[in-house]
Amino acid sequence: MSTEDRHALVLGAGGFIGRHLVLALGEAGVRVSTGNRSHASHQRLARWLAGRGHDRVPADLRVDFATTSLVEAECDDITEVYNCAGAFRFGMSVEEARHANVDSVRTVVAFAARLPNLRRLVQISGYRVGGQDAEPWDEERRRETYRKLGAYEASRVEADAVFRELATRLDVPWSIVNPASVIGDSATGESDQYLGLASNVKDLWHGDLAALPGNGRTFVPVVAADHLARFMALLPTDATTERSAYWVLDDDTPALPDLLTRIAGHYGVKAPRTRVPAPLLKHLPQRLTKADPETLTFLSADRYPTASAHALAVRHGLTMPDTTTTIHRWADHLAAHRFGDAPAGDRRFTTPAGIRTFELGEADAPTLVLPGLPVNADTWAPVVAAIGHARAVDLPGLGMSTGGVDDWPSWLAALSAETGVRHLVGHSIGAAAAVEAATDRPDAVHRLTLVSPFFLQAGPPRIAKATLLTRRHLRRMTPAALAARLTGDTSHAAALRSSVTDLRRGTAAATVARLLAASGSTTWRADLRSQLREYPGRLHIVVGSRDPLTAEGESLLSALPDATVTVIAGAGHHPQLTHPDEVAQAVGDAS
């Protein structure tokens, strides 16, 4: 079958697997139609595809799984149907799960049986639920399976059996794909699924994983989303795949405790030393395990029949991407997007001078923001977006970046040299880092903008020297309390939620406390003022009217020939929180 003859219908195209499948089919030159419940869903898919360089928009067909017709359109020329629809959610009732995952399969198979030119119906099942007997279930078997496995997994088991029986009886040419835990794209790590294994990674990141689940034989295999999509797309092209099921996973996936330990090493966090065997986990109360009971059935030492999938992939030149690299990229994407809690936008980790560094905004943009204390780069995201061609990073030891204060010199040098920084924007303590980087490389950093530069303003209160007290206070701070402390207004709490989360991770609070105490050092403040006098480029100072420059600061700036000052009315030490538009305007004017 030539590519020109293929017309694919993808059901569930707006989901994680469905999106990647539409992209893979489109890249292969296949004409694609997508079944969507609404036009808005199709528009979201089109934007997602365009964001990945694929401008060929698939046709938008309206679907309703509650009707026998399924699709409201003429479908006679469709040659292949991919069923990626269904509900991936724990905690459903039996009725919800069966309606979403079993009844929908009956509708899809009946629809496919009416297509005159159908060459293949491809069904997504699962590595733990595939391979069921093609026999109708009686009520006793159904009741026992749902009791044992829980609603989600049992509905997928039943759906697999229903699909095989009905598709065979109606003489529909079918293939089944039983994927492992589908993680991110092998090139970017992109994923928006946060259930299952991703929830373990989230707990690891936040330091909430008390023990590693399973033992050295606990096998929770993974597969990259893009590899799975390419595998699915080739099934209709090979006649030998009809009425066959394929387990698509990486047999070399490390045992679950080892997998999580490797991710911990990549994150730069400590992995728990304790391991809890799966049988024990299944008997512990949920308040201790903090795991949905339905997820525990996946903690198994079972292995799966992958030989046929490997042989098919080899025959068609499809190579499994390196699993370790894919896992690391996926883990990075999850953390950078705060496991679904971060706003949309370009977010990533980089490694200047070997320091794992969080960055948001346009990669390699010439304008770089270094945030202050005790906030993170996320508090600057609206300003960065408004400026355009800009980015913000978390300093080493702060926010989501690893390392510490001692790494700043080498990190700043690498950041300036490797990423083409031309305009440095330093806020509060970040102003110190910006001054040091700019004076070290004045030929590269042409412009310097300092927002609330502490060394040109009044010193911190005496209590800032009590680092232990400050650290404890920061780790217990709520978003509302931090907003009140920094801005005098609790309405900014939402913008500070991620900063509070970061302060509770690792040693971030301790680093903030140490830097707050250091900000009162008369020697450091004098040294920074001295360096500022030597900077030959354009200098712009931005302060709030409620957090003014000292007389000494004003005197220093008035003596510099290329320095300007912007005062934002009504703002304090954190104008990016209270007056983001004015800050963006001021910084942008200096760009």
C-alpha positions in Angstrom: 0.0 0.0 0.0 1.5 3.3 -1.1 1.4 6.4 1.2 -0.8 8.2 -1.3 -3.5 5.5 -0.9 -3.6 5.8 2.9 -6.3 7.7 4.8 -6.1 7.4 8.5 -8.7 8.2 11.1 -7.3 8.7 14.6 -9.8 8.6 17.5 -8.6 10.1 20.7 -6.2 12.4 18.7 -6.2 15.0 21.4 -4.7 12.7 23.9 -1.0 12.1 24.7 -0.5 9.1 22.4 -3.0 10.3 19.8 -1.2 13.6 19.2 2.1 11.8 18.7 0.4 9.3 16.3 -1.1 12.1 14.2 2.4 13.7 14.0 4.0 10.4 13.0 1.4 9.7 10.3 1.7 13.2 9.0 5.5 13.0 8.8 5.1 9.7 6.9 3.0 11.5 4.3 -0.3 9.8 5.3 -3.6 11.8 4.9 -5.1 12.1 8.4 -8.5 12.8 9.7 -9.1 13.1 13.5 -12.2 12.3 15.4 -12.9 15.1 17.9 -15.7 15.8 20.4 -15.5 19.6 19.7 -13.9 22.0 17.3 -12.0 23.5 20.2 -10.3 20.1 20.7 -9.2 20.1 17.1 -7.8 23.6 17.3 -5.7 22.6 20.3 -4.3 19.7 18.3 -3.6 21.9 15.3 -1.7 24.4 17.5 0.3 21.5 19.1 1.2 20.1 15.7 2.2 23.6 14.4 4.4 24.1 17.5 6.4 21.0 16.3 6.8 22.2 12.8 3.9 20.3 11.3 1.5 22.7 9.5 -0.5 20.1 7.6 -3.7 20.3 9.6 -5.7 17.0 9.8 -9.4 17.0 8.9 -11.8 17.7 11.8 -14.5 15.0 12.1 -17.0 15.2 14.9 -17.4 12.0 16.9 -19.9 10.8 19.5 -19.2 7.5 21.2 -22.7 7.3 22.5 -24.1 6.9 19.0 -23.8 3.8 16.7 -22.8 6.0 13.8 -19.8 7.3 15.7 -18.6 9.8 13.1 -20.7 12.5 11.5 -19.1 12.4 8.0 -18.6 10.4 4.9 -15.8 7.9 5.7 -15.8 5.4 2.7 -12.2 6.2 1.7 -10.7 5.6 5.2 -8.2 2.8 5.0 -7.1 2.6 8.6 -8.5 3.5 12.0 -6.5 4.0 15.2 -8.4 3.8 18.5 -6.5 5.9 21.0 -9.7 6.9 22.8 -10.5 6.0 26.4 -10.0 7.1 29.9 -6.7 6.8 31.7 -7.7 7.7 35.2 -7.6 5.9 38.6 -10.4 6.1 41.0 -13.2 5.7 38.5 -16.4 3.8 39.3 -17.0 0.5 37.5 -19.7 2.1 35.4 -17.5 5.1 34.4 -14.6 2.8 33.5 -16.7 0.4 31.4 -18.5 3.2 29.6 -15.2 4.9 28.6 -13.1 1.9 27.9 -15.4 -1.0 27.0 -18.5 0.4 25.5 -16.4 2.7 23.3 -14.5 -0.3 21.9 -17.8 -1.9 20.8 -18.8 1.3 19.0 -15.4 1.6 17.3 -15.3 -2.0 16.0 -18.9 -1.7 14.8 -18.0 1.5 12.9 -14.9 -0.1 11.4 -16.9 -3.1 10.2 -18.9 -0.7 8.0 -16.0 0.9 6.2 -15.7 -0.6 2.7 -12.0 0.2 2.2 -10.7 -0.6 5.7 -7.3 -2.3 5.7 -6.6 -2.1 9.4 -8.1 -1.2 12.8 -5.4 -0.6 15.3 -6.3 -0.8 19.0 -4.3 0.6 21.9 -4.4 -1.8 24.8 -1.7 -2.2 27.5 1.3 -4.3 28.5 -0.4 -5.6 31.6 -3.9 -6.2 30.1 -3.2 -7.4 26.5 -3.5 -10.9 25.3 -6.9 -11.8 26.6 -9.0 -14.7 25.3 -11.5 -13.7 22.6 -14.4 -15.0 24.6 -17.5 -13.2 26.0 -17.3 -12.6 29.8 -20.0 -13.8 32.1 -21.1 -11.7 35.1 -19.1 -13.7 37.6 -15.8 -13.2 35.7 -16.5 -9.5 35.3 -17.3 -9.0 39.0 -14.2 -10.9 40.1 -11.8 -9.1 37.7 -13.0 -5.7 38.7 -12.8 -6.6 42.4 -9.2 -7.9 42.0 -7.7 -5.2 39.6 -9.8 -2.1 40.2 -12.0 -0.3 37.7 -9.4 1.2 35.4 -7.2 -1.9 34.8 -10.1 -4.3 34.7 -11.9 -2.2 32.1 -8.8 -2.3 29.9 -8.6 -6.1 30.4 -12.3 -6.5 29.4 -11.9 -4.0 26.5 -9.0 -6.2 25.1 -11.2 -9.3 25.2 -14.2 -7.5 23.7 -12.1 -6.1 20.9 -10.7 -9.4 19.9 -14.0 -11.2 20.0 -16.0 -8.6 18.2 -13.4 -7.7 15.6 -12.8 -11.3 14.7 -16.6 -12.1 14.6 -17.2 -9.1 12.3 -14.2 -9.9 10.1 -12.5 -6.6 10.8 -8.7 -6.7 10.0 -7.1 -5.8 13.3 -3.9 -5.2 15.2 -3.4 -4.6 18.9 -0.5 -2.6 20.4 0.2 -3.2 24.1 2.5 -0.4 25.1 4.4 -0.1 28.4 4.3 3.1 30.5 4.5 5.7 27.8 7.0 8.4 28.8 8.1 11.5 27.0 9.2 12.2 23.5 12.7 10.7 23.0 14.1 14.0 21.6 12.4 16.6 23.9 11.1 14.5 26.9 7.7 16.2 26.4 4.9 14.6 28.3 1.7 15.8 29.9 0.8 12.6 31.7 1.4 12.8 35.4 -0.1 9.5 36.6 1.7 6.2 37.5 5.4 6.3 37.2 5.4 10.1 36.8 3.9 10.4 40.3 6.8 8.5 41.7 9.2 10.9 40.0 7.3 13.9 41.3 7.6 12.5 44.9 11.3 12.0 44.3 11.8 15.5 43.1 10.0 17.0 46.1 11.7 14.8 48.6 8.4 13.1 49.5 9.3 9.6 48.5 10.0 7.8 51.8 11.0 4.5 50.3 11.7 3.0 46.9 8.8 0.7 45.8 9.6 -2.9 44.8 12.9 -4.8 44.6 15.5 -5.7 42.1 13.0 -7.7 40.0 10.2 -5.2 39.9 9.8 -4.4 36.3 7.8 -1.3 35.2 8.9 -0.9 31.5 8.8 2.3 29.5 8.6 3.3 25.9 9.1 6.7 24.3 5.9 8.3 23.0 7.3 9.1 19.5 8.7 5.6 19.1 5.3 4.0 20.0 3.6 6.3 17.5 6.0 5.4 14.6 5.5 1.7 15.4 1.7 2.1 15.3 1.9 4.0 12.0 3.7 1.2 10.2 1.3 -1.6 11.2 -1.2 -1.2 8.3 1.7 -1.3 5.8 2.7 -4.9 6.7 0.2 -7.7 5.9 1.8 -10.0 8.5 0.6 -7.8 11.3 -3.1 -8.5 10.8 -4.7 -10.2 13.8 -1.6 -9.9 15.8 -0.8 -8.2 19.1 2.5 -6.5 19.9 4.1 -5.6 23.2 6.0 -2.4 22.6 8.5 -1.7 25.4 12.2 -1.6 26.3 13.3 -4.9 27.9 16.3 -3.1 29.2 14.3 -0.7 31.4 16.0 -0.9 34.8 14.2 -2.4 37.8 11.9 0.2 39.3 14.1 1.0 42.4 17.1 1.3 40.1 15.2 3.5 37.6 14.1 5.9 40.3 17.7 6.0 41.8 19.1 6.9 38.4 16.6 9.7 38.0 17.5 10.9 41.5 21.1 11.0 40.5 20.2 13.0 37.4 18.1 15.4 39.4 20.9 15.8 42.0 18.7 14.7 44.8 19.0 11.8 47.3 17.2 8.6 46.6 15.7 6.8 49.5 17.8 3.9 50.8 14.8 1.8 52.0 13.1 -0.5 49.6 9.5 -1.8 50.3 8.6 -5.1 48.4 5.5 -4.9 46.3 3.5 -7.5 48.4 4.1 -5.5 51.5 3.0 -2.2 49.8 -0.3 -3.9 48.7 -1.1 -4.6 52.4 -0.1 -1.2 53.8 -2.9 1.4 54.3 -3.1 4.1 51.6 -2.4 6.9 54.2 1.1 5.4 54.5 1.8 4.5 50.9 0.2 7.7 49.5 -0.5 5.5 46.4 -3.8 4.7 44.7 -4.4 1.0 45.3 -5.1 0.5 41.6 -1.5 1.5 40.7 0.0 -1.2 42.9 -1.0 -4.0 40.5 1.7 -2.7 38.1 4.5 -3.5 40.6 5.3 -6.9 39.2 8.3 -9.0 38.2 6.5 -10.2 35.0 8.2 -10.1 31.6 6.4 -9.7 28.3 6.5 -11.3 24.8 8.3 -8.5 22.9 10.1 -10.6 20.3 7.5 -10.1 17.5 7.5 -6.3 18.1 11.3 -6.2 18.0 11.4 -8.3 14.8 8.8 -6.0 13.1 10.7 -2.9 14.1 14.0 -4.3 12.7 12.3 -5.3 9.5 11.1 -1.8 8.9 14.3 0.0 10.1 12.7 1.4 13.3 15.2 1.7 16.1 14.3 2.0 19.8 15.8 5.2 21.2 18.2 5.0 24.0 16.1 4.5 27.1 18.4 6.2 29.6 18.6 9.3 27.6 14.8 9.3 27.0 14.2 8.8 30.7 16.4 11.7 31.6 14.8 14.0 29.1 11.4 13.0 30.3 12.3 13.6 33.9 13.7 17.0 33.0 10.5 17.9 31.2 8.4 16.8 34.1 10.4 18.9 36.6 10.8 21.9 34.3 7.0 22.0 33.9 6.5 21.4 37.6 4.6 18.2 37.0 1.7 20.1 35.3 1.6 23.0 37.7 3.6 25.5 35.6 2.1 27.9 33.1 2.6 27.2 29.4 5.9 28.4 27.8 9.4 27.4 27.0 11.0 25.8 30.0 14.1 23.6 30.3 17.2 22.6 32.1 20.7 23.5 30.9 24.1 22.8 32.2 26.5 25.8 32.1 29.8 24.8 33.8 28.2 21.5 34.6 25.6 23.1 36.9 22.0 21.9 36.3 20.2 25.2 35.7 16.5 25.9 35.2 15.7 28.4 32.5 12.5 29.8 31.0 11.9 32.0 28.0 13.5 32.0 24.6 16.6 29.7 24.5 19.8 31.7 23.9 18.0 35.0 24.0 20.5 37.9 24.4 18.6 39.4 27.4 19.0 37.3 30.6 17.3 37.9 33.9 19.0 36.8 37.2 16.2 36.7 39.9 16.6 37.9 43.5 15.7 36.5 46.9 13.7 34.5 48.0 11.9 34.2 44.7 12.6 32.2 41.5 12.7 32.6 37.8 9.0 31.8 37.5 8.2 35.2 39.2 9.8 36.8 36.2 7.9 34.8 33.5 5.3 37.5 32.7 8.1 40.1 32.4 10.2 37.9 30.2 7.2 37.2 28.0 6.4 40.9 27.7 10.0 41.8 26.8 10.4 39.2 24.1 13.7 37.7 23.1 14.5 37.2 26.8 15.0 34.5 29.3 15.3 34.0 33.1 17.4 31.5 35.0 17.5 30.3 38.6 20.9 31.0 40.1 22.9 28.0 41.4 21.5 26.8 44.7 18.2 28.7 44.2 14.9 27.9 42.6 15.2 24.6 40.7 18.9 24.9 40.0 21.5 22.7 41.6 24.9 23.9 42.9 25.5 26.7 45.4 27.0 30.1 45.9 30.5 28.8 45.4 29.6 27.8 41.9 28.6 31.3 40.8 31.9 32.5 39.3 32.4 29.6 37.0 28.7 29.4 36.2 28.4 33.0 35.3 31.5 32.8 33.1 30.1 29.8 31.3 26.7 31.3 31.0 28.0 34.5 29.5 30.5 32.8 27.1 28.3 29.9 25.9 24.9 31.5 25.4 25.5 34.9 23.9 24.4 37.1 26.7 24.4 40.8 25.7 22.1 42.3 28.2 22.1 41.2 31.8 19.2 42.0 34.1 19.9 41.4 37.8 17.2 41.7 40.5 18.2 42.2 44.2 20.8 39.5 44.9 20.8 38.7 41.2 22.1 42.3 40.7 25.3 41.3 42.4 25.8 38.3 40.1 25.0 40.5 37.1 27.6 43.1 38.1 30.3 40.5 38.6 29.5 38.8 35.3 29.4 42.1 33.4 32.7 43.5 34.8 34.4 40.1 34.0 33.3 40.3 30.4 32.6 43.9 29.5 33.3 43.2 25.8 30.4 40.7 25.8 27.8 42.2 28.1 27.0 45.6 26.5 24.0 46.5 28.7 23.4 46.1 32.4 20.0 46.6 34.1 19.8 46.3 37.8 16.4 46.0 39.5 16.3 46.8 43.2 20.1 46.5 43.5 20.5 45.9 47.3 24.0 47.3 47.5 22.6 50.8 46.4 19.8 50.6 48.9 19.2 50.3 52.6 20.7 47.2 54.3 18.7 44.3 55.6 17.4 44.2 59.2 19.6 42.7 61.8 17.5 39.6 62.1 18.7 38.6 58.6 22.0 37.5 60.2 20.2 34.7 62.1 20.5 32.3 59.2 19.2 29.2 61.1 16.1 31.1 62.1 15.6 32.5 58.6 16.0 29.1 57.0 13.4 27.5 59.3 11.0 30.4 58.7 11.4 30.2 54.9 10.7 26.5 54.8 7.4 27.0 56.7 6.3 30.0 54.8 2.9 29.9 52.9 2.4 31.6 49.6 0.0 34.1 51.2 2.5 34.9 54.0 5.3 35.3 51.6 3.2 37.6 49.4 2.3 39.7 52.4 6.0 39.9 53.5 7.3 40.8 50.0 4.6 43.0 48.6 2.2 43.8 51.5 -0.6 42.2 49.5 -1.7 38.5 49.7 -3.3 38.8 46.3 0.1 37.9 44.8 0.2 34.6 46.6 -0.5 32.6 43.4 2.6 34.0 41.7 4.7 32.9 44.7 3.4 29.4 45.0 6.3 27.9 43.0 8.8 29.9 45.0 7.4 28.5 48.3 7.6 25.0 46.8 11.3 25.5 45.8 12.1 26.8 49.3 10.9 23.5 50.8 13.2 21.5 48.5 16.7 20.5 49.4 19.0 23.3 50.6 17.4 26.2 48.8 16.1 27.8 52.0 19.6 27.5 53.5 21.1 29.2 50.5 18.6 32.0 50.6 19.3 32.5 54.3 23.0 32.6 53.8 22.7 35.2 51.0 20.3 37.3 52.9 22.9 37.5 55.7 25.7 38.2 53.3 23.7 41.1 51.7 24.4 43.1 54.8 28.2 42.8 54.4 29.6 46.3 54.1 32.7 44.9 52.4 30.7 43.1 49.7 28.4 46.1 49.1 31.4 48.4 48.8 33.1 45.9 46.4 30.0 45.8 44.2 29.8 49.6 44.1 33.4 49.7 43.1 32.9 47.2 40.3 29.9 49.1 39.1 32.0 52.2 38.7 34.4 50.3 36.4 31.6 48.9 34.1 32.0 50.7 30.7 28.7 49.7 29.1 25.2 51.2 29.4 23.7 51.0 32.9 20.0 51.2 33.8 18.7 51.1 37.4 15.1 50.3 38.1 13.7 50.8 41.6 10.3 51.1 43.3 9.3 54.4 44.9 8.7 52.4 48.2 12.3 51.0 48.1 14.5 53.9 47.0 18.2 54.3 46.5 20.3 55.5 49.3 21.9 58.9 49.1 25.2 57.1 48.5 23.6 55.1 45.7 22.2 58.2 44.0 25.6 59.9 44.3 27.4 57.0 42.7 25.0 56.9 39.7 25.0 60.6 39.2 28.8 60.3 38.6 28.5 57.7 35.9 28.2 59.1 32.4 26.1 56.3 30.9 23.7 55.5 33.8 19.9 56.1 33.9 17.4 55.5 36.6 13.7 54.5 36.4 11.5 54.8 39.5 8.2 52.8 39.4 5.6 54.6 41.5 4.0 52.5 44.2 6.4 49.5 43.8 8.6 48.0 46.5 11.6 45.6 46.3 9.8 43.2 44.0 8.3 45.3 41.2 8.1 42.2 38.9 5.3 40.9 41.1 3.3 44.1 41.6 4.1 46.1 38.5 5.2 43.6 35.8 4.2 45.7 32.8 6.1 48.7 34.1 9.2 46.5 34.7 8.9 45.0 31.3 8.7 48.5 29.7 11.8 49.7 31.7 13.9 46.6 30.9 12.8 46.6 27.3 13.8 50.2 26.9 17.3 49.2 27.9 17.4 46.3 25.4 
